[in-house]
């Protein structure tokens, strides 16, 4: 298989540390953003979901991505894999689902940034928060415009910066335990299914992003070795980054009913004074920045690949003559994100997980399909357990996604169904247009 219709057009610039930082960014970025869901879901249930969900969702995606990256290290990643093996229709579905998810997902982090500013400016109006979010988008789009090497180096610094105050909070929390962090297990007065559904959607969102590294494979040095190794090293750090600060904060500070956006800064101030509170606040900002930066890399490369395959307008294939980045795609995303920040966070999150589950399930099915083909064996990493291991890697995330669909369907089934069916409708329209234009 050729790596792309036009051959190699990107230079391999990112090494292991940059790739680890980018995976950590897209798969975590710290626990900032969990705070609103503690009161809605319940401390015990939220902690349980954060421990269980990676084994049902994030880890299987990481395993599948590691093996598939050994087989197919190509720019565009999983979109190109699905298109080659399952055909143009399913390739378009996966690519379109990803673009829809990318628009919903990456708009979340500027929104969280705007809400986090309430720690310093408690009377900041909604429109002011959103203007700050738009400024966030513009600055980080410019960083991405400069290339993956700059993004990788920035991600390393930001990841270390955001982890450091969390380590301090964990140590201080362990030394000042006063409450059982698992009590109450479920939030009283909240509908059980609704609380579970929102908590599960959040946990899935937290552990998503393991497969996105594949979309920039051509820009990674020795991707068939670097990607599996980076995933192996980073996934345990991601799980601890979510759970340890949350448990420490609940055990030392309690007051779970009043947790809201930016509460880790409040916890930091209670446990370590103004210095730790300020650092935790800045750490939350760094977390939102590093995730946004990483996802702009993955999504702009996917859009570039679809445009190269003529599934999207060709103008999106343009690369900057100096930095080699798909700058038209980056600017297009920045414009759409600046519009989406005005939509409530919770609606964006649930719809994001509906669509993300769809394309991730298709990617996982690809692993089983390739395993059934003779001669399709990667030179590097393989999901352990033979056929049974491959099937478990597919079925566990698929079942998790279905549970989220069922538990959130009462409120979001119309918008969710529309998002899932939109690529099929668009594909049918495009086929008709092409047919009418052919001689």
N, C-alpha and C positions, 0 to 999 in steps of 0.2 A: 504493500500500500504506500502511496506517496503521502508525505506528511501533510500536504495541503495541496489544493489545486494549483497553486502557483509556486510550490516548493518552499524552502525555508526563507522567510522574510524577516525573522526576528533573530537577534543575537543572544546567545546564552550568557547572561550576566550574573544571575543570582546563584549564590552558593548555599551550603547547608544552613548556616546561621540565618541568612535572609529568608530562606524557605521556612525554617522553623518559626521565625517571627511572624511571617505572613500566615502560616497555618494557625498559629496561636491567635492571631488577630481575627481571622475569619471564623475560628471555632470557639473563641472565648472573648478575650479582651477584658477579662475580669468579671466579677459578679454584679457590677453596677447595672441596675435595671430590674433586679429581682425585688427591690424593696416594695413596690406597689402591690406585688402579688402575695406578700406574706399575709396581709390582712384579708385578702380576697380568697385565698386557698387554705390558709392555716399553716403554722410553722412545721408541724410534724409531717404533714402531707407534702409540703413543698420540698423539705429536705429529702424525704423518701423518693420523690420524683427525680430530684437532681442526682441521686445515687443510682437509681434504676435505669433511667432513660438512656444514659450513654451506652449501656449494654444492649438496649433495644433499638437504638437509632444511630448514635454517633460512631461507636466502635465498628459496627458492621459496615457503615459507609466508609470508614477509614480503611478497613481491610480490603473491601472491594476496590477502592480507588488505588491502593498500593499495588494490587495485582494488575489491574487494568492499565495503570501507568507504565508498568514494565512491558506490557504487550504493545501499547499504543502511545508512546510519548509524542504527542502532536498538539500544536496550537489549536485551541478550540476544544480540546479535551473530550469530555463525555458527549458533547453534541456530535462531534465528528465520529466517535465510536458508534453511537446509536445509528447515525445516518448510514454508515458503511455496512453494519450488520443487519439492521432492521428495515432499512430503506428510507427513501426521501420523506415519506409521510411521517413516520415516527421520529425521524431526525428533526423535522420541522416542529412537531409537537413538543419535543423535549426542549428545543431551543426557544420556542415561543413561551412555554411555561416558565423557563428560566428567566427570560426577559421580564415577564410579568412579575415573577417573584423578586427579581432584582430591583424593580421599581418600587415594590412595596417594602422590601426588606431594608434596602440601604437608605430609604427615607426615614426609617425608625431612629437612626443614630443622631442625625441633626435634631430631631424632635426631643430625644433624651438629653442632648446637650442643652437645648433651650430650657427644658424643665429643671435641669441640674443647677442652672444659674440662680434659681430661687434660694439656694443656700446663702449666697452673697446678697441677692436682691430680692427679698421675700415679697415685695409688692410689684414685681415685674408682671405686666399684663400679658395676656395670651398673644396678642399681635407682636409685642416686643420680643417675646420668646421666639416666635417664628422668624422675625427679622434676624435675630442672632443666629438661628439655624441656617438661614440662607447665607449669611457671612461665612459660617462654618463650611458649607458646601463649596463656596467659591474658592476659599483658601486651599482646601484639600484637593480640589480638582486641579489646581495649578501644580501642586506637588506631584500628582499622578501624571500630569502632562510632561513632567521632566524625566519620567522613565522608571522602570521597575527597580533599578539599582538604588535610586534615591528613595523610593518607597520602602524597599527592604531595609536600608540603613535607618530610616526614620522609624520603621516598625520595631527594630531591635531596641532603639533608645526608648520609645514610648512604652513598649512592653515591660522593660525593666523598671521604668519610672512608675507604672501603675501597679506592678506587683509589690514593690517595696513597702508602701503603706499598708497593704493587705497583710503582709507578713507581720508587721508591727501590731496590727489589730488582732491577729490570731494569737500572738504571744501574750499581749495584754489581756485578751479575753480569757485565755486559759488560766492566767494568774488571778482573775477576778470573777470566777464562776459563782453565780447566785441563783440562776434559774435553770429549769429543765428545758432545753431548746426544742424538745419534741412535743411539748404541752402548750396549748391543746393540739391534738392531731389535726382536726378539721375546724375551720373558722365557724363559730356559732352564728346562727342567723343567716348563713349563706347557703343557697341551694347547693346540695352536695354534688350534683352532676355538673352544674355550672362552674363551681369552684374547681372540681377536678379537671374539667375541660380546659379552662383558662390556664391552670397550672401546668397541665400536660403540654398545651400549645407552647407555653413559655419555655419549658424544658426542652422540647424538640427544637425550638428556635435557637436556644443556647448551644445545643450540640450539633447544629447544622453547619455546613461549610467545609466539612472534611473533603468533599469531592471537588471543591472549586479550584484547588491547586493545579488540577490537571489541565485547566483551560490555558495556562501560560507555560506549558511544558517546554516549548522551544526556547524559552528565555531562562531556563534552569540548566545549570551545568550537570551533566550526567543524570538526567531525570529518572531513568530506570533504577538508579541506586539512591539518589538523593531524596526523592519523594517518599518511598517506603520507610527509610531511616528516619526522616523528619517526623512522619506520622507516628512511628513507634515511640519516639522520644517525647513528643509534645502532648499526646492524648492524656496520659496520666496527670500531667501538669494542669491541663484544662479542667479535669474533674475536680482536683484539689482547689483550683482557683475559684470555682463556684461554691463548693460546699464548706471549706474550712472557715472563710471569713463569715459566712452566714451563720454557721453553728456558733462560732466564737461571739458574734454580736448578740445573738439571741440568748446565749448562756450568761453573758456578762451584763447586758443592758436590759434585756427583756422588752417590755412595752410594745409587743408585736402589733397591737391594734393600731398604733399610730405611725407605723412605718410607711414612708412614701418616697417618691423620687429624691435621690440625693441623701438618703438617710445614712449611708455609710460615712458621710462627712460628719454627721451628728454623732454617730457612734465613735468615730475617731476622736472627736473633740472631748467626749465624755471619758474615753480611756487614755488619751494621751495629750489632752490640752489643745489649745488653738493650733499649735504646729501640726499635730497629726490630723486634726480636722481639716485644715487647709490642704495638706498633702493628699488626704483621701478625696477631697473635692477635685483637686487638680488631677488625681489619678483617675477619677471617673471621666473627666474630660479627655484624658489621654486614651482611656479605653474606647470611648466613642470614636475618637480620631483614628485609632489604629485599625478598628474594624472597618470603618468607612473607607480608609485608604486601601485596605486589602481587597475589599469587595469591588471597588472601582477597577482594580487591576483585572480581576477574574471576569467581571461582566463586560467590560469594554473589549476584552479579547474574544469572548464568545460572540458578541455582536459583530466584531470584525470578521470572524470565521463564517458566520451566517451570510454576511454581505459578500464575502469572497465566493461563497457557494451560490450566489444570486438569489438567496431567500429573503434578503433585505436590500434596500437601495445601495448601489455601488459606492455612493459617496462616503459611506461608513467604513470603507476599506482604506481610506487615505491615511498614510502614516506621516508623522512629522519628519521633515528631511534631516533634522539634526538629532532629535531625541528618539526617533523610531517608534513613537507611541501613536495609537489610533486616536488622534486628537479630536476628530469630528464626533466619534462615538462618545468620548469623554465629555465634550461640551453638551451633547444631546442629553446625556444622563443628568448632568448638572441642572439643566433647564427643567426637566421633568421632576427631579427631586425637590426643586424649589417650589413647585406647585403642590406636591404631595404632602409637604410638611404641615399643611393646613387641615389635613384629615386626622381625626383622633387616633392616638397611638394604638389603642386596644383593637380597633377595627383593622388597622393595617397588619397587626401581628397575626390575627386569626386567619385572614385571607392569605397572608404570606405562607402560612403552614399548609393550607389546603393545596396551594399550587406547588410548593416545594416538595411535598410528599409525592405528588404525581410524577415529577421528573426524576426524583431520587429512586422511586420504585422501578421506573423504566431502566435506569442505569444499573440497578441491582440485577434485574432480569437479564441484562446483557452478560453479566458474569457467568450465569448458568448456561446461557447460549454458547458462549465461547468455550466453556469447559466441555461441552458436548461435541465440539468440533475436533476432529483428529488433528494433531500437530499443534494446537493452540496451547502451548505451555510457556509461561514466561521464563526468561533466563534468570530472573531475580526472585522477588518475593511471590509466594503463593498463599492464598487463604488456607489455613490448616484444616484437616478433617476430611479431605477428599470431597466427594459429591455431597455428603451430608453437611459438611462445613459450609460449602457454597450455598446449599439450599437454606440453611439456617441464617446465613448472612442476608438472604433475600426475604425470607418469610417474617423474621422478627421486626424489621423496620416497616414492612408492608402492613403487618397487623397493628403496629403502633400508630401508623398513619390513619388506618380505618377507625381505630378507637377515638382519635382526635376528631375525625369527621363526624362520627356519631354523637360525641359529647358536646360539640359546638354547633351542630346543625340547626338547632332551634332558632338561633339568632342570626346565623350567617349563611343559610343554605342557598338563598337566592343569589347573593353576590358571589359566593364560593362556586356554585354551579356555573354561573356565567363565566367566571375566570377559567374554570377547567375546560369549558366547551369553546371558548373564544378561539384558540388556535385551530381547531377543526374547521370552524366557520371561515376563518381567514384563509386557511389553506385551500378550501373549496373555491372561494372567490378568486384567489390567485390562479388556480388551475383554469378556471373559466376564462379569466382575462388572457392568460397565455394562449389558450386554445383559439380565442377570437382574434388574436394578433398574428397567429401563425398563418402563412400563405396557404 
